Amino acid sequence: MDLYVRWLTTPGYLVAVERNIISNMLTKTKYNRKGTARQFGINYRSMMYWLERLGIEAND
């Protein structure tokens, strides 16, 4: 398997992609976590779990 393909499928890469997507949405909603959760179609508690799991500070 190509090294690039292996890198793309590693958990670290997926976490980086998730962090990027969430950070962009937080910026777009001016760090309104409830608004961000609404944009993703998830509830606020799930959003907070997601932020905690990815190590994103709530008030970045």
N, C-alpha and C positions, 0 to 999 in steps of 0.2 A: 504494500500500500504506500502510496506517495506520502512523503512527510507532511506536506501541506494539508492533504486530506485528513491525516491523523490529527493534526493540530486543530483543524476546524471541528472535529468531532469530540474534542476533549471537554470535560466539564468546565475547566478554566476558561475556555473560549466562550462557552455558553453563558457563564456567569458574567463575563465581560460584556457580552451582547445585551443581556438582561439589564445590567447596570447602566449601560449607555441609553437604552430605550427609556428606562424609568427616569434617569437624570434629565433627559431631553423633555419628557412630559412634565416633570416637576418644574423645570425652567419655564415651559410654555404656560403652566398654570400658576406661575409666580409662587411656587412651593406650597400651593394649597393642596394638602394631601387628600382631602375629601374630593376635591375637583379632579385630582389625578385618578383616584379610585373610580370615579364616575366615568372618566374617559376610557378606562380599561374595562369597564363593565363589571367591576368587582366591588365587594363591600369594603368599608373602611378598615375593619379588623384584618381582612386578608391583605390589604395594602400595607398595613403596619407590619404584619408578619413578613411580607416580601421585603420591605425596607430593612428590617432587622436581619433577615437571612442573608441579604446581600451586603450588609455592613454599610448601608447608606444612612447617614445621620438625618434625623427628622427635620432639623433646621439648617441644613447645608446652605 
